[in-house]
Amino acid sequence: MTGLEKRKFQNFDWSPQNIAILKKLWNEDNMSAERISKEMGGITRNSVIGKAHRLGLEPKKKRVYPRAASILSTKKAKSTFVKPLLSSIPAPVIPMQPLTPPNGALIPFMKINYRTCRSVEGHEMIGIHRMALYCSNPKEPEEAFCPYHQSIYYRQAVR
């Protein structure tokens, strides 16, 4: 909004006649605050909303568009399936077998593939550069680490 437009809106006066026009237009269903501001001229949408709020006029209802109305009106069929309570089912106790540390050779970054563990196990100096070496044990397809390193990095919460 330019300075000239700002000055145009600053001179509006809320006279009793303008308040009566606002009340009349506000109570019409098809008149939005923006349309009221254009109808009255020299006033912004926000000043219309603010004056209506200060006068205690009923807030405008939000428009419901046809597509949204059809989506909201369709009700889902109630399911007769009842989910069992998980707290009533005892959790199976699986004894943890001690995992042995990996005994495979350590591999450089460029040798890692989707089947190898991503855990950094050491470093090798090549000249003045330090190169990370990774565990070469196999891992599950969806995991990042082999079972041994998973047991280290992801501890189970003790309850």
Secondary structure, DSSP 8 states (H G I E B T S, - for coil): --HHHHHHHHT----HHHHHHHHHHHTSTT--HHHHHHHH-S--HHHHHHHHHHHT---------HHHHHHHH------------GGGS--------------S--EEGGG--TTB---EEEEEEETTEEEEEE---B--TT-SS-HHHHHHHS-----
